[in-house]
Structures are given as C-alpha cells and as structure tokens.
Amino acid sequence: MSKKKKAKVVSIKQAYQSPENYIKTQARSLPIEECVVSENWQETGICNIIVARRHKTGNLTLGIYMVDLYCLGMKDAHYKFNIDQDDYDYLKENYADFERCDYVLAHNIIYGAVAFAEDYGFKPHKDFAIAQFILEEDDDNVELMELEFGFEGIPFYIKGPNDSAAKINQIKSTLLRTAGEGNFNILEDDDGFDEDDDDGGYRTPEDFAAMLENINNLYDQYVQTKEAEEKLEKSTIGKAYQLVGQPVESVYRKFDSAGQEEHYNKLLDMVSDGQRDSAIDELKKAIVQYPQKAQFYNLLQSTYMLNGQGDKSDTMIVEMYERFPGYLFALVNYINLLLEEGKLDEVPAVLDGKADLNDWYPDRNLFNIHEAAIFYATMCRYFIMMDDIDSADLYMYPILKDKLYNVQGQSLARTVMLEIGEAKMEKIKIRSPLWETQYFASLQDDTHREAGRTNTNITNFWEL
C-alpha cells in the first residue's frame, strides 16, 4: 500500500500590504511600461521624469521625479500606486510636456543628479526613500551613460518659485562649505515681497489663516482619524500658562549692570543702523568681556545672518546652544538648524521629552507671545518634517487660536502655516475626490505661491 500524502494547508486569507510596502518589496518585479522625460531637459537644467510599471491587472504604479541637474539633485519625488490608464494619461497631459525615453536614460539622469548633489552636501527629497524602489537598483546591471551635471562643471543654483529666503541662505552656506567661494554660481530673481504692491498679490496673515482653515476642513473630512481628533481635543499645549504681550523677565534677559545694558543697546543700534561689519567686530570683543551673557551671542549670530554670512551664523548657533542650552532662542535656533541640515534623528535628544514651554521652564506661568510663537512653530515644523501631521497640529492650533501669526518679527509662524498646509494637501490628494477640481487646484496654487513669498528667518528682534 502506498502511503497517502498529507495535503498542505494553505491559508487563503491575504494579509493587507500598504502601497509603501508593496513598492519596497515588489515594484521592481513589475515590467516597465513607459518612461517619459520633460522636453528640452538638457537645455533647462531641471526636468520631470515618470517611470511607469504595469500590474497584471492592467493598472500602473508610477514613480514621479523632479530632478535638478545643475545643483540640488532630487528636488521632489512621489509615487502613484495602482492607478488606471485613464488617470495616467490625464496626469501626463497635465503635469508637463513629456517625451518618451529609454529607461537607461531616465535612470542615469536621476542617479547622476543625486550623486552630483550629494557631492556638494544636498540629500535627495525625503520621499525618494520610497520612490527609488520603482526604479531599478543602481548597480552595474544598468548601463552607465556620460551625462553632464552642474553648469560648465560647477554647481549652478537657480532660485525656485517656492524657495524661501532661509532656504536660499542655507543653500548658499552649503555651497560655500562644500564647493568654496568662486566655485559655484547662483541665479536669483529680483521679485521681492512688497507689501505695497497694487496687484492684489500680497496676502495678510489673516489670509494665511483663512487659507489654512479651508485646508484643515478638507483634511479633517478626508484624512484625520478619530484617534487624531481625540488627541487634539485632549492636548494641553499652551494651557498651563498665560501669554502676554510685554517682555517677561528671565535669567537670560537680565544684565549685570546698567553699563552692560548700555553697551548692549549701543551694539544693537549699530546693527539696526546697518553698521554690521563694525558691529560684528565689537560683538566679538563684547563676548570676550561678557562670556556668560547669552544676549551678546544672540545678537552676533543674528548679525551674521543679516550680513549674509550663513556659515558663521550656523557656527554661532551651535556655540550658543552648547553654552546656553536653557536659553529658549538658543534652543529653537539649534533645532531649526538641525532640521535644515536634515538631522531629524538628533532632535529628540535635544528636546529631552519636553513638549511645552512649561516643561522647559516649570517655575514660570507667564510667557511672551514671541516666545510662544517661535517655540510652537519650531515644534510644528519638526513634526511636519517627521511626517507626523497629527502631532504638528497640536502646535499649529495654538498658533491659530492665539493668532500668533500676527506677532511682529516672527515670520517662522507664518512660514510653518504654509508648510503644514502643503503637507496636508499632499495627503488630501490621496484620499479626497476633490483634489482634481478647480477649487482644490486653486487652493494648492495659492499655497505654493505664498510659500515662495514667506521665509524662515528666525532672527529674534524682540529678544534683541
């Protein structure tokens, strides 16, 4: 008698797999359907590329890449998962003027630009961490092509329409550090942010708030979970103390003598009058004379930034934080520097579990509105960059409730309003049937435009 074989027990229950996990583990097994690149990409120095892979069902998964061949490399990256042919055709028609290309060309443009940018200190867009898996692995199996990156052999940064003043300064500082003076070029337009423009283009802080309210309504409807809603309702951020308009005395704001305060005010007047080079020389001497006074360090750091010396400003931010880690403006400047440099993993150690102002200063029940504006905005920005919008909202809602975007001299709060608006709209796109409507497109255009007109300058003139 032959032995009967035991049949295998096969579970027919399929485990749910997120689009991100599918892309990471299986996208490269899908055949490449098509690759397209922006027309005239060699002349413009920046291009859009789409790599489309075909599922057995006939649907497509796309990697969409914005590539700066002259300087920054991978400026933007995202994906579309399992969309039908009509949606793909619609996207191509409305995204850019494309021409078909070989995959090898698309691969070489993308990875060549990324490598060139990384040589000068610029990392790929954070979403490339997922979108790269729609591309073939970057190894010897892909033919290497000779392509030119940079312009005439050196980095050439062209200001983008949404690049803030702080971002421009950060790029300049990075190029000074990595390429060296005279080894790169920068092209900036002269279109300033003029509050007196008669074309109706200027937006007031209230306009920012109204725009964000519209975005919040869509986000709450299509994206926000019940857990996130409850988390926001139970938040204690800003509720354990009072905000006031007048300065609040603290150990870091006190001078040791009337003469010391007079010396400080004289240097501040020099900076305000535009005598920055002279003020820098005098501030260096003052720091030697008053090594325990954070105000002089803060004024020197701010003067460096106003003088366009971003690398020296960054060095002073680090020194000020190391000397005065409990000084609020040293803390927020240091965190923002870490965020600008992409060092998000270092921020939790700096925060040390302290989520609110009263955690940092438990003996105080009064804080100035400037202190609240800069702290909430910094925390909000950190969580936006961590892609944790629910936690970012915990700090954005006090900004909106107390109208901290109106605080004079604190542009970071307004900038972060635009940043969280853009982040929320990226998530609404995935969930909302409205994202292709004229209303949504208009809202998105407004947000992108205003993001380009706002900056992350966190010079604290109230504190100065």
Disulfide bonds with the S-S distance in Angstrom:
none
